[in-house]
């Protein structure tokens, strides 16, 4: 479990986090994260909860497509964007 909510984090999620293959809960809501939603999140097979709302992530068609890919790749994951 990684719980970093409300820590004023800025910038993009670091790609090295894709190495956390046993990560089940990733909560970074209420920060200042920016950029597109990271497609590598779909590479985290154990992920069950992804909470990224209340950030400044891109709301582009690409990010919406990434959300769709995440939902399909991680069918047992609760995604709150």
Buried (B, 14 or more C-beta within 10 A) or exposed (E): EEEBBEEEBEEEBEEEBBEBEEBEBBBBBBBEBBEBBBBBBBBBEEBBBBBBBBBEBEEEEEBEEBBEBBEEBBEEBEBEB
